[in-house]
Amino acid sequence: MSSLASLRTRTGCLQCRKRRKKCDETRPQCTACTRNELDCEWPSGDNQPPDGRRRRFNSDRTTVRVVAPSGLSLIQLSPPVVMPAPFQSDENAYLYRYFVSTILPRLVRQSSLDQTHMLRLAPQFSPLFSAMVSVAGMQLPSTARWPIRFALQGYLHAIHSLQTSLTDITKAGCDDRVLATVILLSSCRSDAAPTVGPHVTAAGLLLTQRRPREFRTKAAATFDRVCVESFLYHACLMMVFDPSLDALTEDRNDLGLSLYFDKHTNQSEETILQTSYRFFLLIADVTRQSRQSRPLDGAGVLRWRRLDRELWRWTGLTSSADMTLGLCYVAVCILLQKMNPDITASERGRRVRSCLEEGLRRLPLLKIEFYPPVYLLWPVAILGAVAARPDERNIVQDFISLVVARKLGGQGAWVQKRLKRIWRTTSPASTSPEPNLAGLQSLLDGE
């Protein structure tokens, strides 16, 4: 038996040999590596390992050979990458590889961007490395329990280790390693409870201490834009779930956003945001305005009309090739019409109903694998909150279930729970055309 196992191991790919699994030796990508989304490598003169039994003598140090995915250059990294303490385990190495090959390219819209700056920082800063492991563990499509366990361990290590780095906020704001760690933690959410709010707030505070710097390498300059756009992305969209983020709308002048964005005339240069950053700032302003449950006073009416005029500038998003942009526009319209001071309550309900029907029509056309989960779940949560009929709620429920099944972070399961609580408070009406504006208020109140 041992001789057969040894023979089988020596002829398979390196991944199957490492995992001690039978390899069907299909080149260039064996079936097992294809199924498990692994980088299939084959023995050569440079990487031919000795007998696998020698592994027990080298168990004190885990190395991982990073293979560059399409569009990501790792030329300046010298493989193999040594896994820093306390991450010398095969499980952590696997999660790190998954982050490099799958998560990191998915953080931005343009896979051709040089994203190596963050990878160069991680081996020398364990909180950043643990944040990478944590995000990968949360988003790894697997029914096994170990990815979540290692993700939580990495998350706790990052939080504990960051405490000393944040004692001097001015110095920390200029430290790329600290900023990268906090930005990653903003996208690390468990199924049980939201954790985005404190991390987004911390990222905003760090960003107020820095400005775009000249003479940065191309990779470092890309890193700056990714961090700023990621902060805006999470801060503006997560406001609908977390009222504590409303304060960030008052701090935008301290961020120096124009220094990062206004010099760019081509919107295709955005790394994360699907359109101009000004539309996301509008989302934040409308969300904060619509959170009010009382009738608007004089100043509130003037502010509402200003936001309504500004929204009209973005009507072109409804015909955009990017279906999610049109869906986000519809969701903003729902929030704004909820507080419309110039029409009757029945007319508000009719307009919200029209927006809801348009949003539900677009929902099945979205390709969820192309977008980060928060970008999809923000408008879907608003549609679900105002949905009153069983068929409408079923459409929303089916879409969120797809996101949960793909395990695109824990946000899907969390939004699912929020909507179910809202739906339990209002019985579905089979024929009533009235949208559930009370449910929308519950969502905005953070209940």
C-alpha positions in Angstrom: 0.0 0.0 0.0 2.7 2.5 0.9 4.7 1.9 -2.3 1.5 2.5 -4.4 0.8 5.7 -2.5 4.4 6.9 -3.0 4.3 6.2 -6.7 1.0 8.0 -7.1 2.3 11.1 -5.2 5.4 11.4 -7.2 3.6 11.5 -10.6 0.8 13.9 -9.7 0.8 17.7 -9.5 2.4 19.5 -6.6 -1.0 20.5 -5.1 -2.3 17.0 -5.0 1.0 15.8 -3.6 0.8 18.4 -0.9 -2.8 17.5 -0.1 -2.0 13.8 -0.4 -4.8 13.3 -2.9 -4.9 11.2 -6.0 -4.2 13.2 -9.1 -5.6 12.3 -12.5 -2.6 14.0 -14.1 -4.6 16.0 -16.6 -2.4 18.8 -17.8 -2.1 21.8 -17.6 -4.8 21.8 -14.9 -5.8 18.6 -13.2 -9.4 17.9 -12.3 -8.9 18.2 -8.5 -7.2 21.7 -8.8 -9.9 22.8 -11.2 -12.6 21.7 -8.8 -11.0 23.3 -5.8 -9.9 26.5 -7.7 -6.2 25.9 -7.0 -3.1 26.8 -9.0 -2.0 23.6 -10.6 1.8 23.3 -10.6 3.8 20.4 -11.9 7.2 19.2 -10.8 10.2 20.5 -12.6 13.9 20.7 -12.0 13.5 23.8 -9.9 10.6 22.8 -7.7 10.9 19.0 -7.6 10.5 18.3 -3.8 12.2 15.4 -2.1 10.3 12.5 -0.6 7.1 13.8 1.1 8.2 12.1 4.4 10.8 14.9 4.8 7.9 17.2 5.4 7.9 16.5 9.2 11.4 17.9 9.5 10.4 21.2 7.9 7.1 21.7 9.8 8.4 24.8 11.6 8.2 26.9 8.5 5.5 27.1 5.8 6.2 28.7 2.5 3.8 29.3 -0.4 4.7 29.9 -4.0 2.5 32.8 -5.2 1.4 32.3 -8.8 0.3 35.5 -10.5 -3.3 35.4 -11.8 -4.2 37.0 -15.0 -3.7 40.8 -15.0 -1.7 40.8 -11.7 2.0 41.2 -11.8 4.1 39.7 -9.1 7.4 40.1 -10.8 8.9 42.2 -8.0 8.0 39.6 -5.4 10.6 37.0 -4.8 8.8 33.6 -4.3 8.5 31.6 -2.3 6.8 33.9 0.2 7.5 32.9 3.9 4.3 32.8 6.0 4.9 35.1 9.0 4.2 34.1 12.6 1.6 33.0 13.7 0.4 31.8 10.3 2.7 28.8 9.7 0.0 26.4 8.8 -1.2 24.8 5.6 -4.7 26.3 6.2 -3.4 29.8 6.4 -1.2 29.3 3.4 -4.2 28.1 1.4 -6.3 31.2 2.5 -3.4 33.5 1.5 -3.2 31.9 -1.9 -6.9 32.3 -2.3 -6.7 36.0 -1.4 -4.0 36.6 -3.9 -5.5 34.7 -6.8 -9.2 35.5 -6.2 -10.0 38.2 -3.6 -7.4 40.8 -4.5 -8.2 41.0 -8.3 -11.9 41.2 -7.3 -11.4 44.3 -5.1 -11.1 46.5 -8.2 -12.9 46.8 -11.5 -9.8 46.8 -13.7 -7.8 43.6 -13.3 -4.9 45.2 -15.2 -4.1 47.6 -12.3 -0.9 46.9 -10.4 -2.0 45.7 -7.0 1.3 44.5 -5.7 1.8 47.3 -3.2 -0.4 45.7 -0.6 1.2 42.3 -1.1 4.7 43.8 -0.5 3.5 45.3 2.8 1.9 42.2 4.2 4.9 39.9 5.1 6.4 42.6 7.3 3.1 43.5 9.1 1.2 40.7 10.7 -2.1 42.6 11.2 -2.3 43.2 7.4 -1.5 39.5 6.7 -4.1 38.4 9.2 -6.7 40.7 7.6 -6.0 39.0 4.2 -6.4 35.6 5.7 -9.6 36.7 7.5 -11.2 38.1 4.3 -10.3 35.0 2.4 -11.7 32.7 5.0 -15.0 34.6 5.1 -15.4 34.5 1.4 -14.0 31.0 0.5 -16.8 29.0 -1.1 -16.7 26.0 1.2 -19.1 24.1 3.5 -16.2 23.2 5.8 -16.0 25.0 9.2 -12.2 25.5 9.2 -12.2 28.6 6.9 -14.5 30.5 9.3 -12.4 29.4 12.3 -9.2 30.6 10.7 -10.9 33.8 9.5 -12.0 34.7 13.0 -8.6 33.9 14.4 -7.1 36.2 11.8 -9.6 38.9 12.5 -9.0 38.9 16.3 -5.2 38.9 15.7 -5.5 42.0 13.4 -7.7 43.9 15.9 -5.4 43.1 18.8 -2.2 43.9 16.9 -3.6 47.2 15.5 -4.0 48.7 18.9 -0.4 49.6 19.3 -0.2 51.0 15.8 -3.1 53.4 16.3 -1.8 55.1 19.4 -0.6 58.0 17.3 -3.3 58.6 14.7 -1.4 61.2 12.8 1.5 58.8 12.2 -0.8 55.9 11.6 -2.6 57.8 8.9 0.6 58.0 6.9 1.4 54.3 7.3 0.2 52.4 4.3 0.3 49.1 6.3 -2.2 50.4 8.9 -4.5 51.9 6.3 -4.5 48.7 4.2 -5.4 46.6 7.2 -8.3 48.8 8.2 -9.7 49.0 4.7 -9.6 45.2 4.4 -11.3 44.8 7.8 -14.1 47.0 6.4 -15.0 44.3 4.0 -14.7 41.5 6.5 -18.2 40.8 7.9 -19.4 37.7 9.7 -22.9 36.3 9.2 -23.8 36.9 12.9 -23.2 40.6 13.3 -22.2 43.7 11.4 -18.6 44.9 12.0 -18.3 47.4 9.1 -19.2 50.5 10.9 -16.3 50.9 13.3 -13.8 49.9 10.6 -15.2 52.3 8.1 -15.1 55.1 10.7 -11.5 54.2 11.5 -10.6 54.3 7.8 -12.1 57.7 7.4 -10.2 59.0 10.4 -6.9 57.7 8.9 -7.7 59.2 5.5 -8.1 62.6 7.1 -4.5 62.5 8.1 -3.1 61.9 4.6 -3.2 63.4 1.1 -2.0 62.1 -2.3 1.8 62.1 -2.4 3.9 62.9 -5.4 6.8 60.6 -6.5 4.8 57.5 -5.5 5.3 54.4 -7.5 2.5 53.4 -9.8 1.6 50.5 -7.5 1.6 52.9 -4.5 -0.5 55.5 -6.3 -3.0 52.8 -7.2 -3.1 51.7 -3.6 -4.0 55.3 -2.6 -7.0 55.4 -5.0 -8.2 51.9 -4.0 -8.2 52.9 -0.3 -10.1 56.1 -0.9 -12.6 54.6 -3.2 -13.1 51.6 -0.9 -13.8 53.9 2.0 -16.4 55.9 0.0 -17.9 52.7 -1.3 -18.5 51.2 2.1 -19.3 54.4 4.0 -21.9 55.6 1.5 -23.6 52.2 0.9 -23.5 50.9 4.5 -25.2 54.0 5.9 -28.5 52.5 5.1 -27.8 49.7 7.6 -25.8 51.6 10.2 -27.0 55.1 11.3 -23.7 55.7 13.1 -22.1 56.3 9.7 -24.2 59.4 9.1 -21.5 61.4 10.8 -19.1 60.7 7.9 -21.1 63.0 5.6 -19.9 65.9 7.8 -16.3 65.0 7.6 -16.0 64.8 3.8 -14.2 68.1 3.5 -11.4 66.8 5.7 -10.8 64.0 3.3 -9.5 66.1 0.4 -11.5 64.0 -2.1 -11.0 66.5 -4.9 -7.2 65.9 -4.7 -7.8 62.2 -5.5 -10.6 62.5 -8.0 -11.0 65.9 -9.7 -7.8 65.6 -11.7 -9.3 62.6 -13.4 -11.5 63.4 -16.3 -12.2 59.9 -17.5 -14.5 57.9 -15.2 -13.0 54.7 -16.5 -10.0 55.5 -14.3 -12.1 54.7 -11.2 -10.7 51.6 -9.6 -13.7 50.5 -7.5 -16.6 52.9 -7.9 -18.8 52.1 -10.9 -19.4 55.8 -11.6 -18.3 59.2 -10.4 -17.6 59.5 -6.6 -20.2 62.4 -6.6 -23.0 59.9 -7.1 -21.9 58.0 -4.1 -21.8 61.2 -2.0 -25.4 61.8 -3.2 -26.4 58.3 -2.0 -25.0 59.3 1.5 -26.9 62.6 1.6 -30.2 61.1 0.5 -29.8 58.2 3.0 -29.3 60.6 5.8 -32.2 62.8 4.7 -34.6 59.9 4.4 -33.8 58.5 7.8 -36.0 61.3 9.3 -39.4 60.0 10.2 -41.0 63.3 11.0 -42.4 65.8 8.4 -39.7 68.0 7.0 -39.3 71.5 8.4 -38.5 74.6 6.2 -34.7 73.8 6.0 -35.5 70.1 5.4 -37.7 71.0 2.4 -35.1 73.2 0.8 -32.5 70.4 1.3 -34.8 67.8 -0.2 -35.4 69.9 -3.3 -31.7 70.4 -3.7 -31.1 66.6 -3.5 -34.0 66.1 -6.0 -32.5 68.4 -8.5 -29.1 66.8 -8.1 -30.6 63.3 -8.6 -32.1 64.4 -12.0 -28.5 64.9 -13.3 -28.0 61.1 -13.0 -31.1 59.9 -14.9 -28.7 58.6 -17.6 -27.7 55.8 -15.2 -31.1 54.1 -16.0 -29.9 53.4 -19.5 -26.4 52.4 -18.6 -25.0 49.1 -19.8 -24.2 48.4 -16.1 -27.5 47.2 -14.8 -26.5 47.8 -11.2 -26.1 51.5 -11.8 -29.8 51.7 -12.9 -30.8 49.7 -9.9 -28.9 52.0 -7.5 -30.6 55.0 -9.2 -34.0 53.4 -8.6 -33.1 52.7 -4.9 -32.1 56.4 -4.4 -35.4 57.5 -6.0 -37.3 55.3 -3.4 -35.5 56.9 -0.5 -36.1 60.4 -1.9 -39.8 59.9 -2.7 -40.4 58.6 0.9 -39.9 62.1 2.1 -41.3 64.1 -0.8 -42.9 67.2 0.8 -44.6 68.4 -2.4 -47.1 65.5 -2.9 -49.7 63.6 -0.9 -49.1 60.4 0.9 -51.0 58.4 -1.7 -49.0 59.9 -4.5 -45.8 59.1 -2.6 -46.9 55.5 -2.3 -47.7 55.4 -6.0 -44.3 56.7 -7.0 -42.5 54.3 -4.7 -44.6 51.4 -6.1 -43.5 52.4 -9.6 -39.8 52.4 -8.6 -40.2 49.1 -6.8 -41.6 47.4 -9.9 -38.8 48.8 -12.0 -36.2 47.6 -9.6 -37.7 44.1 -9.4 -37.7 43.9 -13.2 -34.0 44.6 -13.2 -33.1 42.3 -10.4 -33.0 38.9 -12.2 -30.8 40.5 -14.9 -27.9 41.1 -12.6 -24.8 39.0 -12.8 -23.8 38.7 -9.1 -20.3 37.3 -9.7 -19.1 40.6 -11.3 -19.8 42.8 -8.3 -18.9 43.0 -4.6 -21.8 42.0 -2.4 -22.3 45.4 -0.7 -22.9 47.0 -4.1 -25.7 44.5 -4.9 -27.2 44.2 -1.4 -27.7 47.9 -0.8 -30.4 48.5 -3.4 -31.8 45.0 -2.9 -32.3 45.7 0.8 -34.3 48.9 0.0 -36.4 47.0 -2.5 -37.0 44.2 0.0 -38.0 46.7 2.8 -40.8 48.3 0.7 -42.0 45.0 -0.9 -45.5 44.3 0.4 -46.7 41.3 -1.7 -45.5 37.7 -1.4 -44.4 37.5 -5.0 -42.2 40.7 -4.6 -40.6 39.4 -1.4 -39.9 36.0 -3.1 -38.0 37.7 -5.9 -35.8 39.6 -3.3 -35.4 36.5 -1.2 -34.3 34.4 -4.2 -31.7 36.9 -5.2 -30.2 37.2 -1.7 -30.1 33.4 -1.5 -28.0 33.3 -4.6 -25.5 35.8 -3.0 -25.5 33.6 0.2 -24.9 30.4 -1.8 -21.9 32.0 -3.5 -20.6 33.0 -0.1 -19.6 36.5 -1.2 -18.9 37.5 2.3 -21.3 37.4 5.3 -23.4 40.4 4.2 -26.0 38.4 2.3 -27.0 36.3 5.3 -27.1 39.4 7.5 -29.3 41.4 5.1 -31.5 38.3 4.8 -32.1 38.3 8.6 -32.8 42.1 8.7 -35.5 41.8 6.0 -37.1 38.8 7.6 -37.5 40.8 10.8 -39.1 43.6 8.9 -41.4 41.2 7.0 -42.5 39.6 10.2 -43.9 43.0 11.5 -46.1 43.4 8.4 -48.2 40.7 6.9 -47.8 40.4 3.1 -50.7 41.8 1.2 -51.7 39.7 -1.8 -53.4 42.5 -3.8 -52.6 45.8 -2.0 -50.6 48.1 -4.2 -49.4 50.1 -1.3 -45.6 49.7 -0.7 -44.3 49.0 2.8 -42.9 52.4 3.7 -43.0 51.5 7.4 -40.6 48.6 6.6 -38.3 51.1 4.9 -38.3 53.2 8.0 -37.4 50.2 10.1 -34.5 49.5 7.8 -33.2 53.0 8.1 -33.6 53.0 11.8 -31.3 50.1 12.1 -33.9 47.8 13.7 
